[in-house]
Amino acid sequence: MRSLLLVEDDPRFASSVAAALRTTGRESAQVTIAGGVAEALSLVGKQRFDLSLVDLGLPDGSGTELIARLARAVPPVPALAFTVFDDREQVMATIRAGAVGYLLKEEPVERVFSLIEECLDGNTPVSSRVARYLFDLCRPLEPSSTLTAREADVLDYVARGLTYAECATALGLSLGTVQTHIKAIYRKLDVSSKAEAAAWVTRQRSSS
């Protein structure tokens, strides 16, 4: 029997999902519900779980940070994000935190169970909308009349969530050179932050 931890602060939703998980799928599951970060960590310290389903919007802390802490637990608890949030920053932060999958609550019930079973089998399931976004994110950014080829390379890596130092390593450049390119990119695109630059990339890819 699989042991699942469901971290969800909406009691009615948690109860309905837990009831379905206990009776649906290839085998029955033991489902324990935690209403927040503190309760989840307390439970993990007392018993072992095969998988956790973590809502990202919790009342006493960040679901993304909880996923990171579960990944560092001894033994680690694989965590599947189970959320309504699908914005770029949230998805990337959750994946970097160590999530083994990203599931949107809008998915049909049958697909939810299918994706959970995939996760239990060692796969990395994501909802279709998130998968399309990740594929778009990985497509190289083409140089444009606005940016040089090297500036496009730097912006591509920054938009994927890399730090300036990581960009420098990936491109074989010095940190100072990357920072110089970033200043030129911000000036040419008329933006002032990584988030605004990433939004520009998203618009470019969606229009191509």
N, C-alpha and C positions, 0 to 999 in steps of 0.2 A: 504494500500500500504506500502510495506517495504521500509525503508530508509537505503541505504547502502553507506558506505564511502570506496572508492577504492584508496589506497595510492600506487601509481606507477609512477616512473619517466620516463618511456618510453611512450611518448604521443600516438604513433600509437597503441601500445599494449593496453594502458589504454582505448583508444577510442573504440577499437574493443571489449574488454571485457565488457565495460560499455554498449555498444549498445546491446550486447547479453543478458546481465543481465536484461536490461529494458524490454525485450520482451520474455524471455524464463523462463519456470518454471510454477508453479501452479498459480502465480499471478504476476502482473507487479511490478517493483521495481523502486524507485527513486534512481538514482546513482549519487553521487557527487565524482568528481575526485580531489585528492590532489597530487601534484608532489613531495612532500617531507614532512619531519617531521614538520617544522614550519607551513606550510600551513595546514596540517592535524590538528594540535593542535588549530590553529586559527578557523577552521571550527567547531571543537568539542565545542569550547567555544560559538558558535553562534547558533547551531542547534543540535537536538537530532538524533542519528543514532541507528538502531537496530543491526547493525553488521558492522565491518570494515574488509576489506581484505588488508593486509599489506605486501608489498614487503620488504624483509629484507635488500636488498642492495640499500639504498637511498643516494642521493648526499649530503645531509646536516645533516646526523646523522644516528644512528643505528635504524633499523626497530625493533629490539628486545627491545631496550629501549623505543621506541614509544609504543610498545604493553604494556609494564609495566606501562607507563604513562596513557594510555587509560584505563587500569584496575583500576587505582586510580582516574580516573576522576569522577565528580559528575554531573549526574549519570554515572556509569561505561559504557564503550563502549566495548562489546565483540569483540575480535580481532582474526581473522583467518589468520595465516601466509600463504602467497601465494608467493612462491619463487622457485628458482632453487636450493637452497642450501639444501643438505640432509646429511651433515657430522655430526658426533656424537655430537661434541661440540655445533654446532649451534642448532641442534634439542633440546638438553637438556636445553640450555640457554633460548630458546624461550618458552619452556613449563614452565620453572621456572618463566619466566617473566609474565605468566598468559594467554598465548594463549589458545583459546578454540578449536583449531584444527590446523592441519599442512598439507597444500595442496601444492603439487608440480605442477609447471606450465606445466610439460610434460603430465599431465593427459588429456585424451580425453575431448573435450568440454562438452559432455553429462554428463560425470562423475563429472566434475567441478560443474555444476549446481546442480547435485544430492547431492554432499557433502555440498554445500552451504545451500541447503534447510534443510539438516540434522542439520546443525549448527543453523539455524534459529529456528528449532524445539527443540533446547536445547540439542542436542547430541554433541559429541566430535569427529568429523570426522578426519581421517588422511589418507594420500595416502598409498597405499598398501605397497610400499617399506619402508616407514617410520614405518608402523605398524609392519612389520617383524623385523625391527631393534629393536623396543621397546620391542617386545616379547623376542628377543635374550638377550637384556640387562637385563631383569628381571629374566632370568634363573639363578639359583645359580651356582656359579663357583665351580667346583669340585676340591678337593685337588689333587695335583700332586706330583710327586717325587721331584719336585723343591721346593714346598711350603708346610708348615704344614697346618693342617686344620684351625687353627686360622688365620694364615697369609692369607689363601685363603678367609676367611670371610672378613677380613679387606680390602683386595684388591677388593673384590666384591663390597663392599659399596663405596669405593673410585671411582671405575670405573663407578658407577651409578651417580656420581656427588656430593656425600656427602662430607662435610668438615671433617677434622680429629675429631673435637669436636662432630659432628653429628654421626660419626662412633662410637665414644666412648660411646655415649648415647645409640645407637641402640644395641651395643654388651655388654653393661654393664661393660665397661672397663674404666680405667682412661685415660686421654688424653696422659699422658706420656707413658703408655703401648702401645697405638695405634701408637705413634710416634716411639717407639722402633721396633714395627712390621714393620712399613713403611721402616725404615732403612734396616732391614733384607730383605724385599721384593725387594727394589731397588738393593741391593747388589747381591741377587740371580738371579734376572732377568737381571742384567746389564743395568738398566735404571736409569734416573736421574730426572724424572718429572712425575707428574700425567698423563699427556697426553701420555707419552711413556708407562707407566704402563697400561693405559686404552687400548692402541693399542695392547699390549700383550694379554689382556683379549679378545679383539675382534678376534684376530687370533686364540686363543684357542677355542673359541666358534664356529667359522666358520669351524674349522677342525674337530669338534666333531660330 
